[in-house]
Amino acid sequence: MDCPACGSRMLAFAVPADLREYLPGEDPGAAICPRCLELRPVADPPEESSDFRRIDDSFPAESEAAIPMALVVGLLSSLAIHRQEISALLANVERAGVDPLLVIDRLSIADGVEPSVDLEGRRRQLEQLL
């Protein structure tokens, strides 16, 4: 699947049942664009684990942190609307032993990542949420 926003190949992944409530739509999976960080629901996600390091080396490699982190990044464009979801997902990332704000810091300066959202600005806003 190609990103409708920038045309890059998206990274599809299955979303565990306990995190699906944070995913827009009813689909069991999602896809994130490694370039612009656009998030889309996916009806038929892959069964095997996805390599989230394809986005950037700063992204968590383990699914238990990577999946909620991908959802956070994808929801950042609508921080006001998805505030509760983002807060819960950030807690999941932290419980998995990853500092989500550090991931966002590193993504904001990562080569090849060109999000439509100002990650530095969103990071400051997220810091106030925590």
N, CA, C and O atoms as a printed pandas DataFrame, in Angstrom:
     atom_number atom_name residue_name chain_id  residue_number  x_coord  y_coord  z_coord
0              1         N          MET        A               1    0.835   -1.168    0.000
1              2        CA          MET        A               1    0.000    0.000    0.000
2              3         C          MET        A               1    0.892    1.247    0.000
3              4         O          MET        A               1    1.824    1.362    0.796
4              5         N          ASP        A               2    0.591    2.157   -0.891
5              6        CA          ASP        A               2    1.341    3.403   -0.979
6              7         C          ASP        A               2    0.617    4.498   -0.210
7              8         O          ASP        A               2   -0.613    4.519   -0.150
8              9         N          CYS        A               3    1.381    5.398    0.370
9             10        CA          CYS        A               3    0.832    6.498    1.149
10            11         C          CYS        A               3    0.071    7.454    0.229
11            12         O          CYS        A               3    0.616    7.910   -0.777
12            13         N          PRO        A               4   -1.171    7.757    0.563
13            14        CA          PRO        A               4   -1.924    8.694   -0.259
14            15         C          PRO        A               4   -1.396   10.131   -0.170
15            16         O          PRO        A               4   -1.670   10.949   -1.048
16            17         N          ALA        A               5   -0.648   10.433    0.876
17            18        CA          ALA        A               5   -0.136   11.788    1.059
18            19         C          ALA        A               5    1.170   12.045    0.310
19            20         O          ALA        A               5    1.364   13.120   -0.257
20            21         N          CYS        A               6    2.078   11.041    0.312
21            22        CA          CYS        A               6    3.396   11.291   -0.294
22            23         C          CYS        A               6    3.833   10.231   -1.290
23            24         O          CYS        A               6    4.830   10.422   -1.985
24            25         N          GLY        A               7    3.113    9.115   -1.379
25            26        CA          GLY        A               7    3.442    8.073   -2.343
26            27         C          GLY        A               7    4.444    7.036   -1.882
27            28         O          GLY        A               7    4.725    6.095   -2.624
28            29         N          SER        A               8    4.991    7.171   -0.688
29            30        CA          SER        A               8    5.945    6.187   -0.160
30            31         C          SER        A               8    5.234    4.894    0.208
31            32         O          SER        A               8    4.028    4.881    0.458
32            33         N          ARG        A               9    5.997    3.811    0.239
33            34        CA          ARG        A               9    5.443    2.511    0.623
34            35         C          ARG        A               9    5.184    2.512    2.123
35            36         O          ARG        A               9    6.100    2.761    2.906
36            37         N          MET        A              10    3.946    2.236    2.535
37            38        CA          MET        A              10    3.572    2.254    3.947
38            39         C          MET        A              10    3.947    0.944    4.628
39            40         O          MET        A              10    4.053   -0.099    3.983
40            41         N          LEU        A              11    4.143    1.015    5.925
41            42        CA          LEU        A              11    4.474   -0.127    6.761
42            43         C          LEU        A              11    3.198   -0.592    7.463
43            44         O          LEU        A              11    2.707    0.076    8.373
44            45         N          ALA        A              12    2.666   -1.731    7.040
45            46        CA          ALA        A              12    1.422   -2.253    7.613
46            47         C          ALA        A              12    1.744   -3.150    8.809
47            48         O          ALA        A              12    2.779   -3.815    8.852
48            49         N          PHE        A              13    0.823   -3.146    9.782
49            50        CA          PHE        A              13    1.011   -3.971   10.977
50            51         C          PHE        A              13   -0.343   -4.271   11.608
51            52         O          PHE        A              13   -1.302   -3.512   11.470
52            53         N          ALA        A              14   -0.388   -5.405   12.303
53            54        CA          ALA        A              14   -1.592   -5.785   13.039
54            55         C          ALA        A              14   -1.607   -5.025   14.362
55            56         O          ALA        A              14   -0.565   -4.822   14.985
56            57         N          VAL        A              15   -2.781   -4.616   14.776
57            58        CA          VAL        A              15   -2.934   -3.920   16.051
58            59         C          VAL        A              15   -3.562   -4.902   17.035
59            60         O          VAL        A              15   -4.648   -5.424   16.784
60            61         N          PRO        A              16   -2.879   -5.157   18.163
61            62        CA          PRO        A              16   -3.440   -6.083   19.151
62            63         C          PRO        A              16   -4.828   -5.632   19.616
63            64         O          PRO        A              16   -5.138   -4.441   19.625
64            65         N          ALA        A              17   -5.639   -6.587   19.994
65            66        CA          ALA        A              17   -7.025   -6.306   20.390
66            67         C          ALA        A              17   -7.114   -5.245   21.482
67            68         O          ALA        A              17   -8.026   -4.418   21.465
68            69         N          ASP        A              18   -6.177   -5.258   22.434
69            70        CA          ASP        A              18   -6.241   -4.296   23.537
70            71         C          ASP        A              18   -5.881   -2.869   23.127
71            72         O          ASP        A              18   -6.079   -1.938   23.907
72            73         N          LEU        A              19   -5.357   -2.686   21.915
73            74        CA          LEU        A              19   -5.016   -1.343   21.429
74            75         C          LEU        A              19   -5.950   -0.869   20.318
75            76         O          LEU        A              19   -5.858    0.283   19.894
76            77         N          ARG        A              20   -6.829   -1.715   19.847
77            78        CA          ARG        A              20   -7.693   -1.360   18.706
78            79         C          ARG        A              20   -8.636   -0.209   19.010
79            80         O          ARG        A              20   -9.059    0.503   18.100
80            81         N          GLU        A              21   -8.966   -0.021   20.268
81            82        CA          GLU        A              21   -9.853    1.089   20.611
82            83         C          GLU        A              21   -9.209    2.440   20.312
83            84         O          GLU        A              21   -9.908    3.447   20.202
84            85         N          TYR        A              22   -7.879    2.470   20.181
85            86        CA          TYR        A              22   -7.166    3.716   19.903
86            87         C          TYR        A              22   -6.950    3.950   18.409
87            88         O          TYR        A              22   -6.474    5.007   17.996
88            89         N          LEU        A              23   -7.300    2.968   17.624
89            90        CA          LEU        A              23   -7.132    3.047   16.178
90            91         C          LEU        A              23   -8.413    3.576   15.550
91            92         O          LEU        A              23   -9.487    3.021   15.780
92            93         N          PRO        A              24   -8.317    4.637   14.764
93            94        CA          PRO        A              24   -9.534    5.120   14.092
94            95         C          PRO        A              24  -10.103    4.035   13.176
95            96         O          PRO        A              24   -9.363    3.363   12.458
96            97         N          GLY        A              25  -11.416    3.876   13.211
97            98        CA          GLY        A              25  -12.061    2.872   12.371
98            99         C          GLY        A              25  -12.200    1.542   13.078
99           100         O          GLY        A              25  -11.885    1.417   14.262
100          101         N          GLU        A              26  -12.667    0.564   12.355
101          102        CA          GLU        A              26  -12.943   -0.763   12.908
102          103         C          GLU        A              26  -11.962   -1.828   12.428
103          104         O          GLU        A              26  -12.086   -2.993   12.804
104          105         N          ASP        A              27  -10.997   -1.447   11.610
105          106        CA          ASP        A              27  -10.071   -2.425   11.031
106          107         C          ASP        A              27   -9.100   -2.974   12.072
107          108         O          ASP        A              27   -8.784   -2.290   13.046
108          109         N          PRO        A              28   -8.621   -4.214   11.872
109          110        CA          PRO        A              28   -7.723   -4.846   12.842
110          111         C          PRO        A              28   -6.253   -4.460   12.684
111          112         O          PRO        A              28   -5.401   -4.959   13.419
112          113         N          GLY        A              29   -5.956   -3.595   11.752
113          114        CA          GLY        A              29   -4.567   -3.218   11.530
114          115         C          GLY        A              29   -4.446   -1.772   11.121
115          116         O          GLY        A              29   -5.431   -1.045   10.987
116          117         N          ALA        A              30   -3.196   -1.379   10.928
117          118        CA          ALA        A              30   -2.903   -0.012   10.509
118          119         C          ALA        A              30   -1.670   -0.036    9.627
119          120         O          ALA        A              30   -0.961   -1.038    9.537
120          121         N          ALA        A              31   -1.435    1.081    8.987
121          122        CA          ALA        A              31   -0.209    1.270    8.204
122          123         C          ALA        A              31    0.277    2.674    8.480
123          124         O          ALA        A              31   -0.513    3.616    8.556
124          125         N          ILE        A              32    1.587    2.807    8.629
125          126        CA          ILE        A              32    2.200    4.109    8.861
126          127         C          ILE        A              32    3.216    4.359    7.756
127          128         O          ILE        A              32    3.935    3.451    7.336
128          129         N          CYS        A              33    3.263    5.579    7.301
129          130        CA          CYS        A              33    4.216    5.937    6.257
130          131         C          CYS        A              33    5.553    6.266    6.901
131          132         O          CYS        A              33    5.607    7.119    7.787
132          133         N          PRO        A              34    6.629    5.617    6.486
133          134        CA          PRO        A              34    7.942    5.894    7.066
134          135         C          PRO        A              34    8.465    7.297    6.733
135          136         O          PRO        A              34    9.386    7.793    7.382
136          137         N          ARG        A              35    7.879    7.916    5.737
137          138        CA          ARG        A              35    8.356    9.244    5.328
138          139         C          ARG        A              35    7.555   10.371    5.997
139          140         O          ARG        A              35    8.131   11.216    6.683
140          141         N          CYS        A              36    6.232   10.383    5.799
141          142        CA          CYS        A              36    5.431   11.501    6.315
142          143         C          CYS        A              36    4.687   11.166    7.612
143          144         O          CYS        A              36    4.054   12.039    8.206
144          145         N          LEU        A              37    4.761    9.908    8.051
145          146        CA          LEU        A              37    4.165    9.413    9.294
146          147         C          LEU        A              37    2.635    9.435    9.289
147          148         O          LEU        A              37    2.002    9.459   10.345
148          149         N          GLU        A              38    2.058    9.425    8.104
149          150        CA          GLU        A              38    0.600    9.319    7.944
150          151         C          GLU        A              38    0.160    7.939    8.435
151          152         O          GLU        A              38    0.824    6.941    8.154
152          153         N          LEU        A              39   -0.947    7.878    9.161
153          154        CA          LEU        A              39   -1.475    6.623    9.680
154          155         C          LEU        A              39   -2.813    6.331    9.024
155          156         O          LEU        A              39   -3.671    7.208    8.926
156          157         N          ARG        A              40   -2.986    5.094    8.576
157          158        CA          ARG        A              40   -4.225    4.660    7.932
158          159         C          ARG        A              40   -4.643    3.312    8.511
159          160         O          ARG        A              40   -3.790    2.474    8.803
160          161         N          PRO        A              41   -5.955    3.093    8.680
161          162        CA          PRO        A              41   -6.433    1.760    9.067
162          163         C          PRO        A              41   -6.206    0.765    7.920
163          164         O          PRO        A              41   -6.208    1.147    6.749
164          165         N          VAL        A              42   -6.012   -0.506    8.267
165          166        CA          VAL        A              42   -5.789   -1.562    7.277
166          167         C          VAL        A              42   -6.713   -2.732    7.618
167          168         O          VAL        A              42   -6.734   -3.211    8.751
168          169         N          ALA        A              43   -7.472   -3.180    6.625
169          170        CA          ALA        A              43   -8.416   -4.271    6.822
170          171         C          ALA        A              43   -7.744   -5.634    6.893
171          172         O          ALA        A              43   -8.234   -6.528    7.582
172          173         N          ASP        A              44   -6.620   -5.806    6.186
173          174        CA          ASP        A              44   -5.948   -7.102    6.114
174          175         C          ASP        A              44   -4.465   -6.938    6.458
175          176         O          ASP        A              44   -3.619   -6.976    5.565
176          177         N          PRO        A              45   -4.139   -6.754    7.760
177          178        CA          PRO        A              45   -2.740   -6.546    8.135
178          179         C          PRO        A              45   -1.931   -7.840    8.050
179          180         O          PRO        A              45   -2.498   -8.933    8.077
180          181         N          PRO        A              46   -0.620   -7.718    7.949
181          182        CA          PRO        A              46    0.209   -8.929    7.917
182          183         C          PRO        A              46    0.169   -9.646    9.263
183          184         O          PRO        A              46    0.019   -9.017   10.310
184          185         N          GLU        A              47    0.305  -10.954    9.219
185          186        CA          GLU        A              47    0.304  -11.736   10.460
186          187         C          GLU        A              47    1.645  -11.674   11.175
187          188         O          GLU        A              47    1.697  -11.723   12.404
188          189         N          GLU        A              48    2.732  -11.568   10.414
189          190        CA          GLU        A              48    4.056  -11.517   11.024
190          191         C          GLU        A              48    4.351  -10.111   11.532
191          192         O          GLU        A              48    3.725   -9.139   11.108
192          193         N          SER        A              49    5.306  -10.020   12.439
193          194        CA          SER        A              49    5.706   -8.730   13.003
194          195         C          SER        A              49    6.334   -7.853   11.940
195          196         O          SER        A              49    7.047   -8.334   11.060
196          197         N          SER        A              50    6.064   -6.568   12.031
197          198        CA          SER        A              50    6.640   -5.607   11.093
198          199         C          SER        A              50    7.923   -5.026   11.663
199          200         O          SER        A              50    8.095   -4.952   12.880
200          201         N          ASP        A              51    8.823   -4.617   10.778
201          202        CA          ASP        A              51   10.085   -4.016   11.189
202          203         C          ASP        A              51    9.925   -2.502   11.258
203          204         O          ASP        A              51   10.077   -1.806   10.254
204          205         N          PHE        A              52    9.619   -2.003   12.444
205          206        CA          PHE        A              52    9.389   -0.583   12.629
206          207         C          PHE        A              52   10.665    0.238   12.495
207          208         O          PHE        A              52   10.605    1.462   12.379
208          209         N          ARG        A              53   11.812   -0.420   12.509
209          210        CA          ARG        A              53   13.080    0.290   12.299
210          211         C          ARG        A              53   13.170    0.805   10.875
211          212         O          ARG        A              53   14.049    1.607   10.557
212          213         N          ARG        A              54   12.267    0.350   10.012
213          214        CA          ARG        A              54   12.226    0.872    8.649
214          215         C          ARG        A              54   11.877    2.370    8.658
215          216         O          ARG        A              54   12.259    3.109    7.750
216          217         N          ILE        A              55   11.160    2.797    9.678
217          218        CA          ILE        A              55   10.828    4.215    9.823
218          219         C          ILE        A              55   12.097    4.980   10.174
219          220         O          ILE        A              55   12.455    5.949    9.505
220          221         N          ASP        A              56   12.770    4.538   11.225
221          222        CA          ASP        A              56   14.036    5.129   11.665
222          223         C          ASP        A              56   14.597    4.253   12.771
223          224         O          ASP        A              56   13.847    3.564   13.463
224          225         N          ASP        A              57   15.915    4.278   12.940
225          226        CA          ASP        A              57   16.552    3.482   13.991
226          227         C          ASP        A              57   16.119    3.907   15.396
227          228         O          ASP        A              57   16.247    3.126   16.339
228          229         N          SER        A              58   15.618    5.113   15.544
229          230        CA          SER        A              58   15.175    5.591   16.853
230          231         C          SER        A              58   13.824    4.990   17.254
231          232         O          SER        A              58   13.421    5.082   18.413
232          233         N          PHE        A              59   13.135    4.380   16.302
233          234        CA          PHE        A              59   11.829    3.788   16.584
234          235         C          PHE        A              59   12.028    2.482   17.346
235          236         O          PHE        A              59   12.960    1.738   17.042
236          237         N          PRO        A              60   11.181    2.186   18.326
237          238        CA          PRO        A              60   11.334    0.924   19.054
238          239         C          PRO        A              60   11.240   -0.275   18.113
239          240         O          PRO        A              60   10.452   -0.271   17.167
240          241         N          ALA        A              61   12.038   -1.285   18.377
241          242        CA          ALA        A              61   12.040   -2.493   17.546
242          243         C          ALA        A              61   10.993   -3.502   18.023
243          244         O          ALA        A              61   10.418   -4.226   17.210
244          245         N          GLU        A              62   10.744   -3.556   19.322
245          246        CA          GLU        A              62    9.820   -4.531   19.887
246          247         C          GLU        A              62    8.380   -4.075   19.666
247          248         O          GLU        A              62    8.049   -2.910   19.886
248          249         N          SER        A              63    7.546   -4.984   19.238
249          250        CA          SER        A              63    6.146   -4.672   18.918
250          251         C          SER        A              63    5.379   -4.073   20.089
251          252         O          SER        A              63    4.519   -3.215   19.892
252          253         N          GLU        A              64    5.685   -4.522   21.317
253          254        CA          GLU        A              64    4.925   -4.024   22.477
254          255         C          GLU        A              64    5.114   -2.528   22.697
255          256         O          GLU        A              64    4.250   -1.888   23.296
256          257         N          ALA        A              65    6.214   -1.958   22.232
257          258        CA          ALA        A              65    6.423   -0.505   22.290
258          259         C          ALA        A              65    6.199    0.147   20.935
259          260         O          ALA        A              65    5.701    1.269   20.855
260          261         N          ALA        A              66    6.567   -0.558   19.871
261          262        CA          ALA        A              66    6.511    0.028   18.524
262          263         C          ALA        A              66    5.085    0.282   18.053
263          264         O          ALA        A              66    4.815    1.316   17.443
264          265         N          ILE        A              67    4.178   -0.632   18.321
265          266        CA          ILE        A              67    2.808   -0.470   17.836
266          267         C          ILE        A              67    2.120    0.721   18.502
267          268         O          ILE        A              67    1.560    1.560   17.796
268          269         N          PRO        A              68    2.141    0.829   19.843
269          270        CA          PRO        A              68    1.517    2.024   20.421
270          271         C          PRO        A              68    2.249    3.311   20.029
271          272         O          PRO        A              68    1.624    4.366   19.917
272          273         N          MET        A              69    3.565    3.233   19.822
273          274        CA          MET        A              69    4.311    4.423   19.400
274          275         C          MET        A              69    3.894    4.842   17.998
275          276         O          MET        A              69    3.752    6.035   17.728
276          277         N          ALA        A              70    3.696    3.883   17.106
277          278        CA          ALA        A              70    3.247    4.196   15.747
278          279         C          ALA        A              70    1.857    4.837   15.782
279          280         O          ALA        A              70    1.579    5.772   15.031
280          281         N          LEU        A              71    0.998    4.334   16.650
281          282        CA          LEU        A              71   -0.334    4.913   16.774
282          283         C          LEU        A              71   -0.257    6.339   17.309
283          284         O          LEU        A              71   -0.972    7.220   16.831
284          285         N          VAL        A              72    0.602    6.570   18.294
285          286        CA          VAL        A              72    0.796    7.926   18.830
286          287         C          VAL        A              72    1.231    8.869   17.723
287          288         O          VAL        A              72    0.635    9.927   17.520
288          289         N          VAL        A              73    2.277    8.475   17.010
289          290        CA          VAL        A              73    2.814    9.328   15.947
290          291         C          VAL        A              73    1.737    9.626   14.906
291          292         O          VAL        A              73    1.629   10.752   14.420
292          293         N          GLY        A              74    0.956    8.630   14.574
293          294        CA          GLY        A              74   -0.089    8.826   13.587
294          295         C          GLY        A              74   -1.242    9.699   14.054
295          296         O          GLY        A              74   -1.922   10.326   13.241
296          297         N          LEU        A              75   -1.461    9.741   15.365
297          298        CA          LEU        A              75   -2.556   10.545   15.912
298          299         C          LEU        A              75   -2.139   11.970   16.268
299          300         O          LEU        A              75   -2.988   12.795   16.605
300          301         N          LEU        A              76   -0.850   12.266   16.198
301          302        CA          LEU        A              76   -0.366   13.588   16.600
302          303         C          LEU        A              76   -0.940   14.737   15.779
303          304         O          LEU        A              76   -0.989   15.873   16.250
304          305         N          SER        A              77   -1.368   14.451   14.566
305          306        CA          SER        A              77   -1.939   15.523   13.743
306          307         C          SER        A              77   -3.238   16.054   14.334
307          308         O          SER        A              77   -3.658   17.169   14.023
308          309         N          SER        A              78   -3.868   15.264   15.178
309          310        CA          SER        A              78   -5.124   15.668   15.815
310          311         C          SER        A              78   -5.008   15.546   17.329
311          312         O          SER        A              78   -5.814   14.870   17.967
312          313         N          LEU        A              79   -4.024   16.189   17.889
313          314        CA          LEU        A              79   -3.744   16.077   19.329
314          315         C          LEU        A              79   -4.957   16.471   20.179
315          316         O          LEU        A              79   -5.264   15.801   21.165
316          317         N          ALA        A              80   -5.633   17.534   19.808
317          318        CA          ALA        A              80   -6.790   17.981   20.589
318          319         C          ALA        A              80   -7.913   16.948   20.559
319          320         O          ALA        A              80   -8.564   16.710   21.576
320          321         N          ILE        A              81   -8.141   16.343   19.419
321          322        CA          ILE        A              81   -9.217   15.362   19.272
322          323         C          ILE        A              81   -8.868   14.037   19.945
323          324         O          ILE        A              81   -9.724   13.401   20.562
324          325         N          HIS        A              82   -7.608   13.626   19.824
325          326        CA          HIS        A              82   -7.180   12.305   20.301
326          327         C          HIS        A              82   -6.361   12.370   21.584
327          328         O          HIS        A              82   -5.536   11.491   21.836
328          329         N          ARG        A              83   -6.573   13.377   22.378
329          330        CA          ARG        A              83   -5.776   13.573   23.590
330          331         C          ARG        A              83   -5.800   12.357   24.522
331          332         O          ARG        A              83   -4.751   11.904   24.980
332          333         N          GLN        A              84   -6.991   11.831   24.801
333          334        CA          GLN        A              84   -7.104   10.682   25.709
334          335         C          GLN        A              84   -6.419    9.445   25.134
335          336         O          GLN        A              84   -5.712    8.735   25.849
336          337         N          GLU        A              85   -6.628    9.190   23.847
337          338        CA          GLU        A              85   -6.013    8.036   23.204
338          339         C          GLU        A              85   -4.494    8.137   23.246
339          340         O          GLU        A              85   -3.801    7.166   23.549
340          341         N          ILE        A              86   -3.989    9.329   22.938
341          342        CA          ILE        A              86   -2.540    9.539   22.933
342          343         C          ILE        A              86   -1.970    9.345   24.327
343          344         O          ILE        A              86   -0.924    8.715   24.480
344          345         N          SER        A              87   -2.631    9.872   25.342
345          346        CA          SER        A              87   -2.161    9.701   26.724
346          347         C          SER        A              87   -2.077    8.228   27.108
347          348         O          SER        A              87   -1.091    7.791   27.701
348          349         N          ALA        A              88   -3.112    7.467   26.770
349          350        CA          ALA        A              88   -3.115    6.033   27.090
350          351         C          ALA        A              88   -2.031    5.297   26.324
351          352         O          ALA        A              88   -1.362    4.427   26.881
352          353         N          LEU        A              89   -1.850    5.632   25.057
353          354        CA          LEU        A              89   -0.821    4.977   24.247
354          355         C          LEU        A              89    0.582    5.321   24.746
355          356         O          LEU        A              89    1.463    4.462   24.763
356          357         N          LEU        A              90    0.790    6.570   25.150
357          358        CA          LEU        A              90    2.097    6.957   25.705
358          359         C          LEU        A              90    2.414    6.133   26.952
359          360         O          LEU        A              90    3.556    5.721   27.154
360          361         N          ALA        A              91    1.418    5.898   27.770
361          362        CA          ALA        A              91    1.610    5.066   28.961
362          363         C          ALA        A              91    2.005    3.643   28.575
363          364         O          ALA        A              91    2.847    3.035   29.235
364          365         N          ASN        A              92    1.405    3.110   27.514
365          366        CA          ASN        A              92    1.775    1.767   27.031
366          367         C          ASN        A              92    3.220    1.731   26.575
367          368         O          ASN        A              92    3.941    0.778   26.869
368          369         N          VAL        A              93    3.649    2.752   25.863
369          370        CA          VAL        A              93    5.035    2.818   25.384
370          371         C          VAL        A              93    5.987    2.863   26.573
371          372         O          VAL        A              93    6.996    2.159   26.597
372          373         N          GLU        A              94    5.658    3.697   27.561
373          374        CA          GLU        A              94    6.521    3.804   28.744
374          375         C          GLU        A              94    6.582    2.490   29.516
375          376         O          GLU        A              94    7.649    2.096   29.987
376          377         N          ARG        A              95    5.427    1.801   29.649
377          378        CA          ARG        A              95    5.420    0.502   30.339
378          379         C          ARG        A              95    6.294   -0.525   29.625
379          380         O          ARG        A              95    6.812   -1.451   30.249
380          381         N          ALA        A              96    6.452   -0.356   28.324
381          382        CA          ALA        A              96    7.305   -1.272   27.551
382          383         C          ALA        A              96    8.781   -0.883   27.656
383          384         O          ALA        A              96    9.635   -1.519   27.039
384          385         N          GLY        A              97    9.079    0.153   28.433
385          386        CA          GLY        A              97   10.470    0.518   28.685
386          387         C          GLY        A              97   11.071    1.494   27.689
387          388         O          GLY        A              97   12.294    1.583   27.581
388          389         N          VAL        A              98   10.243    2.226   26.960
389          390        CA          VAL        A              98   10.735    3.161   25.951
390          391         C          VAL        A              98   10.276    4.569   26.325
391          392         O          VAL        A              98    9.146    4.760   26.774
392          393         N          ASP        A              99   11.149    5.543   26.140
393          394        CA          ASP        A              99   10.814    6.943   26.373
394          395         C          ASP        A              99   10.189    7.505   25.097
395          396         O          ASP        A              99   10.910    7.771   24.136
396          397         N          PRO        A             100    8.862    7.692   25.060
397          398        CA          PRO        A             100    8.212    8.128   23.823
398          399         C          PRO        A             100    8.618    9.538   23.390
399          400         O          PRO        A             100    8.670    9.827   22.194
400          401         N          LEU        A             101    8.905   10.411   24.347
401          402        CA          LEU        A             101    9.306   11.770   23.989
402          403         C          LEU        A             101   10.677   11.776   23.313
403          404         O          LEU        A             101   10.933   12.578   22.416
404          405         N          LEU        A             102   11.541   10.887   23.748
405          406        CA          LEU        A             102   12.849   10.759   23.103
406          407         C          LEU        A             102   12.693   10.250   21.674
407          408         O          LEU        A             102   13.397   10.707   20.773
408          409         N          VAL        A             103   11.784    9.317   21.463
409          410        CA          VAL        A             103   11.516    8.810   20.111
410          411         C          VAL        A             103   11.040    9.953   19.223
411          412         O          VAL        A             103   11.501   10.091   18.090
412          413         N          ILE        A             104   10.126   10.769   19.728
413          414        CA          ILE        A             104    9.620   11.899   18.951
414          415         C          ILE        A             104   10.731   12.907   18.674
415          416         O          ILE        A             104   10.821   13.441   17.568
416          417         N          ASP        A             105   11.572   13.170   19.663
417          418        CA          ASP        A             105   12.730   14.060   19.453
418          419         C          ASP        A             105   13.603   13.565   18.305
419          420         O          ASP        A             105   13.991   14.332   17.424
420          421         N          ARG        A             106   13.898   12.288   18.335
421          422        CA          ARG        A             106   14.783   11.725   17.312
422          423         C          ARG        A             106   14.112   11.663   15.942
423          424         O          ARG        A             106   14.764   11.870   14.918
424          425         N          LEU        A             107   12.817   11.380   15.922
425          426        CA          LEU        A             107   12.096   11.374   14.649
426          427         C          LEU        A             107   12.066   12.774   14.026
427          428         O          LEU        A             107   12.078   12.912   12.803
428          429         N          SER        A             108   12.026   13.796   14.860
429          430        CA          SER        A             108   11.951   15.171   14.346
430          431         C          SER        A             108   13.212   15.578   13.598
431          432         O          SER        A             108   13.179   16.513   12.798
432          433         N          ILE        A             109   14.325   14.889   13.847
433          434        CA          ILE        A             109   15.584   15.219   13.162
434          435         C          ILE        A             109   16.086   14.075   12.279
435          436         O          ILE        A             109   17.190   14.142   11.738
436          437         N          ALA        A             110   15.286   13.040   12.139
437          438        CA          ALA        A             110   15.698   11.859   11.372
438          439         C          ALA        A             110   15.747   12.155    9.873
439          440         O          ALA        A             110   14.871   12.823    9.324
440          441         N          ASP        A             111   16.787   11.643    9.234
441          442        CA          ASP        A             111   16.899   11.756    7.782
442          443         C          ASP        A             111   15.795   10.948    7.122
443          444         O          ASP        A             111   15.516    9.820    7.528
444          445         N          GLY        A             112   15.179   11.515    6.122
445          446        CA          GLY        A             112   14.155   10.811    5.366
446          447         C          GLY        A             112   12.766   10.883    5.958
447          448         O          GLY        A             112   11.805   10.461    5.315
448          449         N          VAL        A             113   12.633   11.407    7.169
449          450        CA          VAL        A             113   11.321   11.560    7.793
450          451         C          VAL        A             113   10.897   13.015    7.612
451          452         O          VAL        A             113   11.567   13.940    8.071
452          453         N          GLU        A             114    9.768   13.189    6.932
453          454        CA          GLU        A             114    9.263   14.538    6.636
454          455         C          GLU        A             114    7.782   14.626    7.005
455          456         O          GLU        A             114    6.917   14.678    6.130
456          457         N          PRO        A             115    7.498   14.643    8.318
457          458        CA          PRO        A             115    6.092   14.651    8.742
458          459         C          PRO        A             115    5.401   15.965    8.409
459          460         O          PRO        A             115    6.035   17.017    8.331
460          461         N          SER        A             116    4.105   15.886    8.217
461          462        CA          SER        A             116    3.325   17.101    7.975
462          463         C          SER        A             116    3.065   17.839    9.287
463          464         O          SER        A             116    2.667   19.004    9.280
464          465         N          VAL        A             117    3.285   17.169   10.393
465          466        CA          VAL        A             117    3.085   17.725   11.729
466          467         C          VAL        A             117    4.429   18.216   12.271
467          468         O          VAL        A             117    5.458   17.578   12.050
468          469         N          ASP        A             118    4.422   19.332   12.969
469          470        CA          ASP        A             118    5.614   19.842   13.631
470          471         C          ASP        A             118    5.872   18.989   14.871
471          472         O          ASP        A             118    5.265   19.208   15.920
472          473         N          LEU        A             119    6.766   18.023   14.748
473          474        CA          LEU        A             119    7.020   17.093   15.860
474          475         C          LEU        A             119    7.605   17.792   17.078
475          476         O          LEU        A             119    7.284   17.424   18.208
476          477         N          GLU        A             120    8.447   18.781   16.875
477          478        CA          GLU        A             120    9.024   19.507   18.017
478          479         C          GLU        A             120    7.930   20.218   18.806
479          480         O          GLU        A             120    7.921   20.182   20.036
480          481         N          GLY        A             121    7.011   20.863   18.095
481          482        CA          GLY        A             121    5.901   21.538   18.755
482          483         C          GLY        A             121    4.986   20.563   19.467
483          484         O          GLY        A             121    4.553   20.817   20.591
484          485         N          ARG        A             122    4.693   19.458   18.821
485          486        CA          ARG        A             122    3.830   18.438   19.424
486          487         C          ARG        A             122    4.504   17.823   20.647
487          488         O          ARG        A             122    3.840   17.489   21.629
488          489         N          ARG        A             123    5.794   17.679   20.584
489          490        CA          ARG        A             123    6.527   17.111   21.721
490          491         C          ARG        A             123    6.354   18.000   22.956
491          492         O          ARG        A             123    6.131   17.505   24.060
492          493         N          ARG        A             124    6.460   19.320   22.754
493          494        CA          ARG        A             124    6.273   20.244   23.873
494          495         C          ARG        A             124    4.852   20.116   24.435
495          496         O          ARG        A             124    4.658   20.160   25.650
496          497         N          GLN        A             125    3.881   19.962   23.567
497          498        CA          GLN        A             125    2.499   19.802   24.013
498          499         C          GLN        A             125    2.309   18.479   24.753
499          500         O          GLN        A             125    1.585   18.416   25.746
500          501         N          LEU        A             126    2.959   17.427   24.266
501          502        CA          LEU        A             126    2.864   16.121   24.915
502          503         C          LEU        A             126    3.489   16.162   26.307
503          504         O          LEU        A             126    2.996   15.529   27.240
504          505         N          GLU        A             127    4.564   16.904   26.429
505          506        CA          GLU        A             127    5.233   17.015   27.720
506          507         C          GLU        A             127    4.279   17.588   28.769
507          508         O          GLU        A             127    4.339   17.213   29.940
508          509         N          GLN        A             128    3.412   18.486   28.350
509          510        CA          GLN        A             128    2.418   19.055   29.262
510          511         C          GLN        A             128    1.340   18.035   29.611
511          512         O          GLN        A             128    0.767   18.090   30.699
512          513         N          LEU        A             129    1.057   17.100   28.695
513          514        CA          LEU        A             129    0.076   16.057   28.958
514          515         C          LEU        A             129    0.566   15.085   30.021
515          516         O          LEU        A             129   -0.218   14.599   30.835
516          517         N          LEU        A             130    1.854   14.807   30.011
517          518        CA          LEU        A             130    2.410   13.812   30.932
518          519         C          LEU        A             130    2.590   14.418   32.262
519          520         O          LEU        A             130    3.048   13.749   33.188
